[in-house]
Structures are given as structure tokens and as C-alpha cells.
Amino acid sequence: MTRAVRIGADRDLLFDAVSNVVDNAIKHGREGGVVIIHLDQKDSKAILSVSDDGPGIPSEQFEHVFKRFYRLERSRSTPGNGHGLSLVAAVARLHGASIRLFDNAPGLRIELHFPSIDDIGEAKYGQPARFGNMSSVTR
């Protein structure tokens, strides 16, 4: 059974955040690896999870990867400037969401926990983003 997971969100900012997390999973995952995108609703939160089976991030680095310009040592040879996850963190904060990182053994799992539309009533940015069918917020 497919059901929509609804959040109040700015369409463009949400797109930037989600595409950044997915791009990181692809770019920093292993050659020929797998990226899994999962959507769920639990405890009145809309949860977007992106996981890969690459080398992951050491748990002692979890709190640092959301800082602007921060890059893991092994990522310094790949294109990028260290803005990606800091942008994701800023978008999450703006939408009242939290970010959680997990060791995917192997790889990394990033979860974005957004308040559901039912928790916040009227969507802050207009119509709700409906992840179930990927229709987006209208302005």
C-alpha cells in the first residue's frame, strides 16, 4: 500500500538538500555500489533515509561533516568544496527537521526527520510536499 508522506517545505530548498545527500551517496560510495532511498512516517515524523555501501564516515567525524568547508581527508581528491552537508543542515534547521548519521556497516545512512504536516498544521511554505508521488510544493 502506497501512502503519501506529507511535510510543509520549500520545494527548491528541499530539492537542494535531498539531491545533495543522494549525490554524496553516489559520489562517495564504492564503485558499483548501491544507494537506497527510503521514505517512511514514524512517530509523526516524515523520515527520508539515504544509505550507501561505501567506506562511510568514521563516527568521530559525524559532528564535523556539517561544518562549512569541512571535508574528510580521503575526500580531498574528489571535486567539491565542503558546502554540501552544511547546506543540508541549514535546510533541515529551517524546516524544523533533524539529521541523524548512522554507520551502515558498510557505508553510511543519513536520515532527515521532518515534522509531518499533521504536526505543524498549515504548511509554512504553501502546499505540502508529497513524497509519496513526489509532487512538490507550490508557491
N, CA, C and O of each residue as an XYZ file, in Angstrom:
556
protein
N       0.844     -1.181      0.000
C       0.000      0.000      0.000
C       0.890      1.246      0.000
O       1.757      1.390      0.862
N       0.683      2.121     -0.941
C       1.437      3.361     -1.034
C       0.629      4.477     -0.399
O      -0.559      4.637     -0.681
N       1.277      5.242      0.454
C       0.613      6.399      1.035
C       1.577      7.578      0.983
O       2.795      7.400      1.014
N       1.036      8.744      0.906
C       1.856      9.946      0.838
C       2.417     10.268      2.215
O       1.745     10.103      3.233
N       3.647     10.723      2.224
C       4.261     11.258      3.431
C       4.339     12.754      3.200
O       5.027     13.206      2.285
N       3.639     13.531      4.024
C       3.493     14.957      3.753
C       4.275     15.806      4.739
O       4.253     15.569      5.947
N       4.971     16.806      4.193
C       5.656     17.790      5.022
C       5.403     19.170      4.431
O       5.086     19.296      3.249
N       5.542     20.199      5.251
C       5.499     21.565      4.756
C       6.926     21.972      4.432
O       7.777     21.992      5.322
N       7.203     22.296      3.179
C       8.585     22.563      2.788
C       8.662     23.513      1.615
O       7.737     23.615      0.809
N       9.781     24.203      1.536
C      10.103     24.989      0.355
C      10.624     24.014     -0.696
O      11.622     23.330     -0.468
N       9.970     23.949     -1.819
C      10.293     22.988     -2.872
C      11.752     23.056     -3.305
O      12.416     22.024     -3.404
N      12.252     24.243     -3.561
C      13.616     24.393     -4.079
C      14.664     24.024     -3.035
O      15.646     23.350     -3.345
N      14.456     24.464     -1.809
C      15.414     24.132     -0.754
C      15.415     22.639     -0.459
O      16.467     22.035     -0.251
N      14.217     22.051     -0.445
C      14.115     20.614     -0.213
C      14.814     19.842     -1.326
O      15.520     18.869     -1.062
N      14.622     20.268     -2.555
C      15.290     19.624     -3.689
C      16.805     19.702     -3.524
O      17.501     18.705     -3.715
N      17.322     20.884     -3.169
C      18.768     21.044     -2.993
C      19.307     20.112     -1.917
O      20.347     19.481     -2.105
N      18.611     20.022     -0.801
C      19.073     19.183      0.307
C      19.052     17.707     -0.072
O      20.036     16.996      0.132
N      17.937     17.250     -0.621
C      17.820     15.829     -0.964
C      18.798     15.459     -2.075
O      19.443     14.413     -2.007
N      18.913     16.298     -3.087
C      19.834     15.974     -4.182
C      21.277     15.961     -3.689
O      22.089     15.180     -4.183
N      21.604     16.807     -2.731
C      22.954     16.815     -2.177
C      23.261     15.518     -1.433
O      24.337     14.944     -1.597
N      22.320     15.063     -0.624
C      22.528     13.816      0.131
C      22.656     12.639     -0.829
O      23.530     11.792     -0.647
N      21.802     12.572     -1.845
C      21.865     11.476     -2.814
C      23.164     11.555     -3.624
O      23.816     10.536     -3.852
N      23.538     12.755     -4.055
C      24.787     12.935     -4.804
C      25.989     12.482     -3.976
O      26.889     11.822     -4.495
N      26.005     12.832     -2.695
C      27.107     12.396     -1.829
C      27.161     10.875     -1.732
O      28.243     10.289     -1.765
N      26.008     10.238     -1.614
C      25.975      8.776     -1.514
C      26.541      8.138     -2.787
O      27.260      7.141     -2.722
N      26.220      8.707     -3.915
C      26.731      8.182     -5.191
C      28.220      8.486     -5.334
O      29.013      7.603     -5.661
N      28.591      9.737     -5.088
C      29.967     10.186     -5.305
C      30.957      9.536     -4.335
O      32.077      9.199     -4.721
N      30.544      9.361     -3.076
C      31.465      8.848     -2.062
C      31.252      7.371     -1.753
O      31.959      6.796     -0.926
N      30.279      6.760     -2.417
C      30.073      5.319     -2.263
C      31.142      4.557     -3.020
O      32.023      5.149     -3.645
N      31.056      3.254     -2.959
C      32.061      2.447     -3.657
C      31.697      2.281     -5.127
O      30.534      2.421     -5.507
N      32.688      1.986     -5.941
C      32.483      1.710     -7.364
C      31.511      0.537     -7.502
O      31.731     -0.521     -6.912
N      30.453      0.716     -8.269
C      29.458     -0.338     -8.455
C      28.585     -0.568     -7.228
O      27.912     -1.593     -7.119
N      28.600      0.390     -6.307
C      27.865      0.246     -5.054
C      26.375      0.466     -5.204
O      25.864      0.684     -6.302
N      25.697      0.404     -4.081
C      24.243      0.528     -4.033
C      23.878      1.737     -3.172
O      24.453      1.947     -2.104
N      22.921      2.523     -3.649
C      22.349      3.626     -2.881
C      20.864      3.326     -2.716
O      20.159      3.057     -3.689
N      20.404      3.376     -1.476
C      18.996      3.102     -1.189
C      18.357      4.362     -0.613
O      18.877      4.960      0.330
N      17.231      4.754     -1.188
C      16.465      5.903     -0.710
C      15.152      5.351     -0.161
O      14.414      4.654     -0.858
N      14.880      5.673      1.090
C      13.698      5.123      1.746
C      12.913      6.258      2.398
O      13.497      7.180      2.968
N      11.618      6.186      2.311
C      10.733      7.179      2.900
C       9.784      6.487      3.848
O       9.231      5.436      3.527
N       9.592      7.071      5.011
C       8.719      6.451      5.998
C       8.081      7.549      6.836
O       8.498      8.707      6.792
N       7.081      7.175      7.587
C       6.488      8.081      8.558
C       6.394      7.320      9.866
O       5.779      6.256      9.940
N       7.017      7.883     10.903
C       7.088      7.205     12.183
C       7.043      8.248     13.288
O       7.693      9.289     13.193
N       6.280      7.971     14.331
C       6.178      8.898     15.462
C       5.900     10.316     14.992
O       6.536     11.261     15.458
N       4.969     10.469     14.084
C       4.557     11.744     13.496
C       5.713     12.519     12.869
O       5.688     13.749     12.830
N       6.714     11.811     12.385
C       7.816     12.414     11.638
C       7.861     11.789     10.257
O       7.644     10.587     10.105
N       8.145     12.605      9.248
C       8.416     12.100      7.910
C       9.926     11.876      7.850
O      10.701     12.804      8.081
N      10.341     10.661      7.543
C      11.762     10.310      7.582
C      12.243      9.933      6.189
O      11.749      8.984      5.579
N      13.215     10.694      5.697
C      13.881     10.382      4.442
C      15.235      9.795      4.800
O      16.022     10.424      5.508
N      15.506      8.599      4.316
C      16.755      7.910      4.607
C      17.487      7.635      3.305
O      16.895      7.135      2.349
N      18.778      7.964      3.267
C      19.629      7.657      2.120
C      20.820      6.880      2.659
O      21.543      7.355      3.535
N      21.012      5.680      2.123
C      22.129      4.862      2.593
C      22.938      4.353      1.416
O      22.426      4.182      0.310
N      24.217      4.116      1.683
C      25.105      3.562      0.671
C      25.961      2.474      1.306
O      25.933      2.274      2.520
N      26.715      1.781      0.478
C      27.589      0.715      0.981
C      29.063      1.027      0.720
O      29.875      0.131      0.491
N      29.385      2.323      0.760
C      30.763      2.763      0.554
C      31.571      2.700      1.839
O      31.235      1.948      2.754
N      32.641      3.494      1.907
C      33.508      3.472      3.085
C      32.899      4.131      4.323
O      33.373      3.907      5.437
N      31.861      4.934      4.141
C      31.217      5.583      5.287
C      32.035      6.728      5.848
O      33.015      7.169      5.248
N      31.619      7.196      6.997
C      32.285      8.276      7.723
C      32.564      7.751      9.121
O      31.664      7.211      9.764
N      33.795      7.897      9.607
C      34.070      7.464     10.986
C      33.155      8.203     11.956
O      32.942      9.407     11.813
N      32.615      7.495     12.937
C      31.637      8.099     13.852
C      32.193      9.319     14.574
O      31.431     10.223     14.917
N      33.499      9.368     14.813
C      34.073     10.543     15.487
C      34.080     11.777     14.588
O      34.361     12.881     15.055
N      33.772     11.600     13.301
C      33.693     12.729     12.369
C      32.261     13.202     12.130
O      32.048     14.222     11.474
N      31.277     12.467     12.658
C      29.869     12.787     12.390
C      29.540     14.248     12.678
O      28.914     14.904     11.845
N      29.937     14.768     13.816
C      29.554     16.138     14.166
C      30.272     17.176     13.311
O      29.803     18.308     13.200
N      31.399     16.813     12.707
C      32.186     17.776     11.940
C      31.718     17.935     10.496
O      31.924     18.991      9.897
N      31.096     16.909      9.929
C      30.786     16.946      8.499
C      29.731     17.991      8.132
O      29.548     18.291      6.952
N      29.042     18.543      9.118
C      28.039     19.575      8.833
C      28.610     20.986      8.912
O      27.884     21.959      8.711
N      29.894     21.104      9.202
C      30.550     22.415      9.239
C      30.890     22.843      7.813
O      31.262     22.021      6.976
N      30.756     24.142      7.552
C      31.110     24.667      6.230
C      32.581     24.402      5.940
O      33.433     24.550      6.817
N      32.867     24.016      4.720
C      34.212     23.760      4.187
C      34.872     22.502      4.755
O      36.015     22.208      4.405
N      34.187     21.757      5.617
C      34.804     20.567      6.195
C      34.755     19.413      5.198
O      33.713     19.131      4.605
N      35.897     18.752      5.025
C      35.969     17.582      4.146
C      36.813     16.517      4.826
O      37.821     16.816      5.466
N      36.387     15.281      4.678
C      37.202     14.183      5.183
C      38.498     14.139      4.383
O      38.523     14.516      3.211
N      39.536     13.694      4.995
C      40.842     13.644      4.328
C      40.775     12.863      3.021
O      41.337     13.296      2.015
N      40.088     11.708      3.024
C      40.045     10.891      1.809
C      39.200     11.521      0.700
O      39.259     11.068     -0.443
N      38.415     12.556      1.014
C      37.569     13.216      0.010
C      38.250     14.407     -0.639
O      37.700     15.004     -1.564
N      39.416     14.754     -0.176
C      40.076     15.962     -0.689
C      40.482     15.841     -2.152
O      40.714     16.856     -2.808
N      40.572     14.625     -2.676
C      40.957     14.453     -4.077
C      39.743     14.417     -5.014
O      39.911     14.354     -6.232
N      38.527     14.456     -4.462
C      37.320     14.459     -5.295
C      36.791     15.893     -5.410
O      37.041     16.715     -4.529
N      36.067     16.194     -6.485
C      35.520     17.549     -6.631
C      34.584     17.909     -5.483
O      33.872     17.053     -4.958
N      34.591     19.149     -5.109
C      33.705     19.638     -4.060
C      34.431     20.649     -3.199
O      35.651     20.794     -3.268
N      33.644     21.353     -2.378
C      34.246     22.391     -1.547
C      33.830     22.312     -0.087
O      34.185     23.194      0.695
N      33.091     21.285      0.303
C      32.708     21.134      1.696
C      31.477     21.921      2.098
O      31.241     22.127      3.288
N      30.687     22.366      1.130
C      29.453     23.102      1.440
C      28.240     22.203      1.544
O      27.257     22.573      2.186
N      28.281     21.040      0.934
C      27.107     20.205      0.749
C      26.330     19.883      2.004
O      25.154     20.231      2.108
N      26.963     19.225      2.962
C      26.221     18.823      4.159
C      25.922     20.004      5.071
O      24.978     19.940      5.859
N      26.697     21.078      4.986
C      26.332     22.266      5.765
C      25.055     22.889      5.194
O      24.236     23.421      5.942
N      24.886     22.823      3.877
C      23.652     23.293      3.249
C      22.479     22.406      3.679
O      21.401     22.911      3.993
N      22.689     21.095      3.693
C      21.641     20.165      4.119
C      21.226     20.479      5.554
O      20.036     20.493      5.869
N      22.206     20.732      6.424
C      21.914     21.046      7.828
C      21.122     22.351      7.942
O      20.201     22.448      8.753
N      21.473     23.349      7.138
C      20.763     24.628      7.176
C      19.314     24.468      6.712
O      18.403     25.028      7.322
N      19.099     23.715      5.652
C      17.740     23.467      5.160
C      16.934     22.702      6.205
O      15.764     23.002      6.441
N      17.567     21.717      6.825
C      16.880     20.942      7.868
C      16.459     21.858      9.018
O      15.317     21.796      9.472
N      17.369     22.702      9.488
C      17.043     23.627     10.589
C      15.882     24.536     10.209
O      14.967     24.745     11.006
N      15.915     25.072      9.004
C      14.862     25.979      8.539
C      13.489     25.311      8.552
O      12.473     25.970      8.772
N      13.464     24.010      8.317
C      12.202     23.267      8.249
C      11.874     22.528      9.541
O      10.934     21.734      9.579
N      12.640     22.781     10.599
C      12.378     22.118     11.874
C      12.721     20.641     11.862
O      12.194     19.872     12.667
N      13.597     20.241     10.958
C      13.985     18.836     10.816
C      15.291     18.569     11.554
O      16.044     19.490     11.868
N      15.541     17.310     11.820
C      16.817     16.911     12.403
C      17.516     15.961     11.440
O      16.882     15.322     10.601
N      18.838     15.883     11.580
C      19.645     14.986     10.754
C      20.318     13.994     11.675
O      20.826     14.354     12.737
N      20.317     12.743     11.257
C      20.995     11.699     12.027
C      21.884     10.897     11.080
O      21.481     10.556      9.968
N      23.081     10.607     11.533
C      24.014      9.787     10.767
C      24.193      8.454     11.472
O      24.241      8.389     12.701
N      24.294      7.378     10.672
C      24.459      6.036     11.225
C      25.496      5.279     10.417
O      25.610      5.465      9.206
N      26.249      4.428     11.093
C      27.127      3.500     10.409
C      26.236      2.464      9.736
O      25.456      1.787     10.405
N      26.348      2.337      8.423
C      25.504      1.399      7.682
C      26.155      0.019      7.576
O      25.516     -0.935      7.132
N      27.398     -0.087      7.974
C      28.172     -1.334      8.052
C      28.001     -2.264      6.858
O      27.336     -3.286      7.033
N      28.517     -2.023      5.695
C      29.396     -0.903      5.365
C      28.598      0.305      4.880
O      27.425      0.202      4.520
N      29.263      1.429      4.884
C      28.680      2.645      4.343
C      28.092      3.556      5.399
O      28.376      3.436      6.591
N      27.268      4.465      4.926
C      26.671      5.493      5.769
C      25.178      5.558      5.488
O      24.740      5.354      4.356
N      24.404      5.844      6.524
C      22.974      6.127      6.365
C      22.717      7.498      6.964
O      23.060      7.759      8.117
N      22.114      8.366      6.175
C      21.710      9.697      6.637
C      20.193      9.720      6.679
O      19.527      9.345      5.713
N      19.652     10.162      7.805
C      18.210     10.304      7.942
C      17.872     11.762      8.200
O      18.493     12.420      9.034
N      16.892     12.249      7.481
C      16.315     13.570      7.718
C      14.934     13.341      8.310
O      14.084     12.709      7.683
N      14.704     13.854      9.520
C      13.427     13.688     10.222
C      12.685     15.025     10.187
O      13.066     15.972     10.875
N      11.636     15.092      9.389
C      10.834     16.308      9.240
C       9.547     16.179     10.041
O       8.966     15.097     10.110
N       9.096     17.280     10.649
C       7.764     17.236     11.266
C       6.737     17.012     10.163
O       6.810     17.634      9.104
N       5.786     16.127     10.412
C       4.767     15.885      9.388
C       3.819     17.072      9.328
O       3.746     17.879     10.254
N       3.108     17.157      8.238
C       2.161     18.250      8.041
C       1.095     18.224      9.128
O       0.556     19.269      9.493
N       0.788     17.039      9.646
C      -0.218     16.920     10.691
C       0.264     17.544     11.997
O      -0.549     18.001     12.801
N       1.590     17.567     12.218
C       2.149     18.159     13.431
C       2.191     19.679     13.379
O       2.053     20.348     14.403
N       2.383     20.217     12.182
C       2.573     21.660     12.091
C       1.360     22.385     11.528
O       1.388     23.604     11.362
N       0.296     21.644     11.234
C      -0.918     22.274     10.715
C      -0.696     22.783      9.314
O      -0.270     22.024      8.443
N      -0.973     24.042      9.075
C      -0.769     24.618      7.756
C       0.701     24.579      7.387
O       1.571     24.856      8.213
N       0.962     24.240      6.163
C       2.344     24.204      5.691
C       2.929     25.609      5.709
O       2.287     26.566      5.279
N       4.143     25.720      6.207
C       4.809     27.013      6.312
C       5.054     27.623      4.937
O       5.057     28.846      4.799
N       5.260     26.791      3.922
C       5.662     27.277      2.611
C       4.594     27.095      1.550
O       4.921     27.124      0.363
N       3.352     26.910      1.910
C       2.314     26.711      0.911
C       1.772     25.306      1.010
O       1.567     24.794      2.111
N       1.541     24.688     -0.104
C       1.012     23.330     -0.125
C       2.079     22.340      0.323
O       3.269     22.599      0.143
N       1.680     21.220      0.900
C       2.658     20.249      1.377
C       3.387     19.549      0.235
O       2.822     19.314     -0.833
N       4.651     19.224      0.483
C       5.385     18.371     -0.445
C       4.904     16.951     -0.190
O       4.870     16.503      0.957
N       4.536     16.247     -1.237
C       4.022     14.878     -1.079
C       5.079     13.929     -1.625
O       5.212     13.763     -2.837
N       5.826     13.310     -0.722
C       6.861     12.397     -1.136
C       6.301     11.137     -1.755
O       6.980     10.498     -2.559
N       5.085     10.760     -1.407
C       4.531      9.515     -1.918
C       4.509      9.483     -3.434
O       4.789      8.445     -4.033
N       4.181     10.602     -4.065
C       4.168     10.656     -5.510
C       5.123     11.719     -6.045
O       5.118     12.028     -7.236
N       5.938     12.274     -5.155
C       6.963     13.260     -5.490
C       6.410     14.524     -6.129
O       7.146     15.227     -6.822
N       5.125     14.836     -5.917
C       4.677     16.155     -6.350
C       5.261     17.150     -5.365
O       5.580     16.782     -4.235
N       5.405     18.382     -5.763
C       6.167     19.295     -4.927
C       5.337     20.474     -4.448
O       4.180     20.647     -4.831
N       5.949     21.261     -3.619
C       5.296     22.430     -3.032
C       5.054     23.469     -4.113
O       5.898     23.681     -4.983
N       3.908     24.108     -4.055
C       3.654     25.230     -4.938
C       3.822     26.501     -4.149
O       3.573     26.517     -2.944
N       4.230     27.545     -4.785
C       4.438     28.828     -4.103
C       3.266     29.735     -4.298
O       3.264     30.859     -3.795
